[in-house]
């Protein structure tokens, strides 16, 4: 099909798509002509889909974004403020997971949903590495403990050493304070040449952990493992992340062992108006 396809029986020639286009490459000569994109401007399109989404008449399709594959927003599914507030406040960092393997279909559903997170210039070039099994995760935890022991030995009076000691002591008694009881770890990554890759993977992880809530799935950002990964290149290599990619944070994911019934309050935000 042509790069931009207009259903002339539906188009009202109102110019909304041209006005909304972030790259300003959709043009319309006047209110009696139809929108178009010049062949010279086609390469400038970042396939964001704004033009398809904003048309109130369903009159526009473009290469890679056919109107038939873009469902309408259902008014009955739009969250109220109360629903949205409770939903966002109910997210918890899960540190105790059931002894149950993560269902692959559920995991793939969540990753697919996370792909709707915004990426700079709509690059959509993230990849996802999934590491499964307690044995594999325990090896990552053990490598993290060894890194923490090295930090404690080298800088015994540093604040980090004080934080690490209880975790190391717990490991000695069989308590994994690194990856807890999780059986699955996910690590999104982006091509190293993507200047905004770290931001892209962070937003995608935030999308994923929120999408997990209605499916009864819990998550936790694996900060101690991240510290070990930053300091230990061979640990990162052992995880088999895509070559030439950059990463920001690994995330534990699984089925929460416990259920939560309250919404703890947070600190009052400090806001500076200028």
C-alpha positions as CSV (number, residue, x, y, z in Angstrom):
1,X,0.0,0.0,0.0
2,X,1.0,3.6,-0.3
3,X,3.0,5.1,2.7
4,X,-0.1,7.1,3.8
5,X,-3.5,5.8,2.8
6,X,-6.6,7.9,3.2
7,X,-10.1,6.5,3.1
8,X,-11.7,9.4,1.2
9,X,-15.2,8.2,2.1
10,X,-14.4,8.8,5.8
11,X,-11.9,11.7,5.8
12,X,-13.5,15.0,6.7
13,X,-10.4,17.0,5.6
14,X,-10.3,18.6,9.0
15,X,-6.5,18.7,9.1
16,X,-6.2,17.2,12.6
17,X,-3.7,14.5,11.5
18,X,-1.5,17.2,9.9
19,X,-1.6,19.4,13.0
20,X,-0.8,16.5,15.3
21,X,2.1,15.0,13.3
22,X,5.3,15.4,15.5
23,X,7.6,15.6,12.5
24,X,5.3,17.9,10.6
25,X,5.5,15.8,7.5
26,X,1.8,15.3,6.9
27,X,0.5,18.2,4.8
28,X,-2.8,19.4,3.5
29,X,-3.1,22.1,0.9
30,X,-6.5,23.3,2.0
31,X,-9.8,22.1,3.5
32,X,-10.8,20.6,0.2
33,X,-7.8,18.4,-0.2
34,X,-6.7,15.2,1.5
35,X,-3.7,14.8,3.8
36,X,-0.5,13.5,2.2
37,X,3.2,12.8,2.8
38,X,5.7,13.5,0.1
39,X,8.0,10.7,-0.9
40,X,10.9,12.8,0.1
41,X,9.5,13.0,3.7
42,X,8.7,9.4,4.1
43,X,12.1,8.6,5.7
44,X,11.4,11.2,8.4
45,X,8.4,9.4,9.7
46,X,9.0,7.7,13.1
47,X,5.9,5.5,12.9
48,X,4.6,6.9,16.2
49,X,1.0,6.3,15.2
50,X,-0.3,9.7,16.3
51,X,-2.0,10.3,13.0
52,X,-3.9,7.0,13.1
53,X,-4.8,7.4,16.8
54,X,-6.0,11.0,16.5
55,X,-8.3,10.7,13.5
56,X,-11.8,10.7,14.9
57,X,-13.2,9.2,11.7
58,X,-10.9,6.2,11.4
59,X,-9.9,7.4,7.9
60,X,-6.2,7.0,8.0
61,X,-3.7,4.2,7.7
62,X,0.0,4.3,7.1
63,X,2.7,1.8,6.3
64,X,3.1,-0.6,9.2
65,X,0.0,0.8,11.0
66,X,-3.2,-0.3,9.3
67,X,-6.4,1.1,10.9
68,X,-7.7,-2.5,11.1
69,X,-4.9,-3.4,13.6
70,X,-5.5,-0.3,15.8
71,X,-8.5,-1.0,18.1
72,X,-10.6,1.9,19.3
73,X,-10.3,3.1,22.9
74,X,-13.2,1.6,24.8
75,X,-14.9,4.2,27.0
76,X,-16.1,1.6,29.4
77,X,-12.5,0.6,30.1
78,X,-11.2,4.1,30.8
79,X,-10.1,4.3,34.5
80,X,-11.6,6.9,36.8
81,X,-9.3,8.9,39.0
82,X,-10.1,6.8,42.0
83,X,-9.4,3.6,40.2
84,X,-6.1,4.9,38.8
85,X,-5.0,6.2,42.1
86,X,-5.7,3.0,43.9
87,X,-4.1,1.0,41.1
88,X,-0.9,3.0,41.3
89,X,-0.7,3.1,45.0
90,X,-1.2,-0.7,45.3
91,X,2.1,-1.5,43.6
92,X,4.5,-3.2,46.0
93,X,8.1,-4.4,45.7
94,X,7.7,-8.1,46.1
95,X,10.4,-9.9,48.1
96,X,8.8,-13.2,48.9
97,X,7.5,-15.2,45.9
98,X,5.6,-18.5,45.8
99,X,7.5,-21.6,44.9
100,X,5.9,-21.6,41.4
101,X,7.5,-21.1,38.0
102,X,6.5,-18.1,36.0
103,X,4.0,-19.0,33.3
104,X,5.6,-18.2,30.0
105,X,2.4,-17.0,28.3
106,X,1.8,-14.6,31.1
107,X,5.4,-13.3,31.0
108,X,5.2,-12.8,27.2
109,X,1.9,-11.0,27.6
110,X,3.6,-8.6,30.1
111,X,6.6,-8.0,27.9
112,X,4.4,-7.3,24.9
113,X,2.5,-4.8,27.0
114,X,5.7,-3.2,28.1
115,X,6.5,-2.7,24.4
116,X,3.8,0.1,24.4
117,X,6.1,2.2,26.7
118,X,7.5,5.2,24.9
119,X,10.9,5.0,23.5
120,X,13.0,8.0,22.2
121,X,12.1,8.7,18.6
122,X,9.9,5.6,18.8
123,X,12.9,3.5,18.3
124,X,11.2,0.3,19.7
125,X,14.5,-1.5,19.7
126,X,14.6,-3.1,23.2
127,X,15.3,-6.7,23.7
128,X,14.4,-8.8,26.7
129,X,16.6,-11.5,28.4
130,X,14.7,-13.9,30.7
131,X,16.7,-16.0,33.1
132,X,14.8,-18.8,34.8
133,X,15.3,-21.3,37.6
134,X,16.3,-20.9,41.2
135,X,19.6,-22.6,40.5
136,X,20.6,-20.0,38.0
137,X,19.3,-17.1,40.1
138,X,21.2,-18.5,43.2
139,X,24.4,-18.4,41.2
140,X,23.8,-14.8,40.4
141,X,23.1,-14.1,44.1
142,X,26.2,-15.9,45.1
143,X,28.3,-13.8,42.7
144,X,26.7,-10.7,44.1
145,X,27.6,-11.8,47.7
146,X,31.2,-12.3,46.6
147,X,31.3,-8.8,45.2
148,X,29.8,-7.5,48.5
149,X,32.5,-9.4,50.5
150,X,35.2,-7.7,48.4
151,X,33.7,-4.3,49.1
152,X,33.5,-4.9,52.8
153,X,37.1,-6.1,52.9
154,X,38.4,-3.1,50.9
155,X,36.3,-0.5,52.6
156,X,35.2,-1.8,56.0
157,X,34.1,1.6,57.3
158,X,32.2,2.7,54.2
159,X,28.4,3.1,54.4
160,X,28.0,0.4,51.8
161,X,29.9,-2.1,54.0
162,X,27.4,-1.4,56.8
163,X,24.5,-2.1,54.5
164,X,26.1,-5.2,53.0
165,X,27.1,-7.0,56.2
166,X,23.6,-8.1,57.2
167,X,22.9,-9.4,53.7
168,X,26.2,-11.3,53.6
169,X,25.5,-12.7,57.1
170,X,22.0,-13.7,56.0
171,X,23.4,-15.6,53.0
172,X,25.6,-17.6,55.4
173,X,22.4,-18.8,57.2
174,X,20.6,-19.7,54.0
175,X,18.7,-16.4,53.4
176,X,19.0,-15.0,49.9
177,X,18.7,-11.3,50.3
178,X,19.7,-10.6,46.7
179,X,17.2,-12.3,44.5
180,X,15.0,-13.5,47.4
181,X,12.9,-16.5,46.4
182,X,12.3,-15.4,42.8
183,X,12.6,-18.0,40.1
184,X,12.6,-15.6,37.1
185,X,14.7,-12.5,36.3
186,X,14.2,-10.2,33.4
187,X,16.7,-7.8,31.9
188,X,15.7,-5.4,29.1
189,X,18.5,-4.0,27.0
190,X,19.0,-1.6,24.1
191,X,21.6,-1.2,21.4
192,X,24.6,0.6,22.8
193,X,24.3,3.3,20.1
194,X,20.9,4.2,21.4
195,X,21.7,7.4,23.3
196,X,18.4,7.1,25.2
197,X,18.6,3.4,25.8
198,X,18.8,3.6,29.6
199,X,15.7,5.8,29.8
200,X,13.8,3.5,27.4
201,X,14.5,0.3,29.4
202,X,13.6,2.1,32.6
203,X,10.2,3.2,31.4
204,X,9.6,-0.2,29.9
205,X,10.3,-1.9,33.2
206,X,7.9,0.6,35.0
207,X,5.2,-0.3,32.4
208,X,5.8,-4.0,33.0
209,X,5.6,-3.9,36.8
210,X,2.3,-2.0,36.7
211,X,0.8,-4.3,34.0
212,X,1.7,-7.2,36.3
213,X,-0.7,-6.2,39.0
214,X,-4.0,-7.3,37.4
215,X,-2.5,-10.7,36.5
216,X,-1.5,-11.4,40.1
217,X,2.2,-11.1,39.3
218,X,4.7,-9.2,41.4
219,X,8.1,-7.6,40.7
220,X,11.1,-6.2,42.5
221,X,14.0,-4.2,41.0
222,X,17.2,-6.1,41.8
223,X,19.4,-3.3,43.0
224,X,22.2,-5.4,44.7
225,X,22.6,-7.5,41.6
226,X,22.8,-4.4,39.5
227,X,25.7,-3.2,41.7
228,X,27.5,-6.4,41.2
229,X,26.9,-6.3,37.5
230,X,28.4,-2.8,37.3
231,X,31.5,-3.9,39.1
232,X,31.9,-7.4,37.6
233,X,32.0,-7.6,33.8
234,X,32.3,-11.4,33.9
235,X,29.0,-11.6,35.8
236,X,27.3,-9.7,33.0
237,X,28.9,-11.9,30.4
238,X,27.6,-15.0,32.2
239,X,24.0,-13.7,31.9
240,X,24.1,-13.9,28.1
241,X,22.7,-10.5,27.4
242,X,22.6,-9.4,23.7
243,X,26.0,-8.5,22.3
244,X,26.4,-4.7,21.8
245,X,23.6,-3.8,24.1
246,X,23.4,-1.6,27.2
247,X,21.2,-2.4,30.2
248,X,20.1,-0.5,33.3
249,X,18.4,-2.8,35.8
250,X,17.4,-6.4,36.3
251,X,14.0,-7.2,37.7
252,X,12.7,-10.2,39.7
253,X,9.3,-11.4,38.7
254,X,6.9,-14.1,40.0
255,X,3.8,-14.8,42.0
256,X,3.7,-13.0,45.4
257,X,3.6,-15.2,48.4
258,X,1.5,-12.7,50.4
259,X,-1.4,-10.5,49.7
260,X,-1.6,-6.8,50.6
261,X,-4.7,-5.1,52.1
262,X,-3.7,-1.5,52.7
263,X,-2.2,1.5,50.9
264,X,0.7,2.9,53.0
265,X,1.1,6.7,52.8
266,X,4.2,8.2,51.3
267,X,6.1,11.3,52.2
268,X,4.5,14.6,51.2
269,X,6.2,15.7,47.9
270,X,8.4,18.7,48.0
271,X,7.4,20.9,45.1
272,X,9.2,24.0,43.8
273,X,7.2,26.4,41.7
274,X,9.2,28.9,39.7
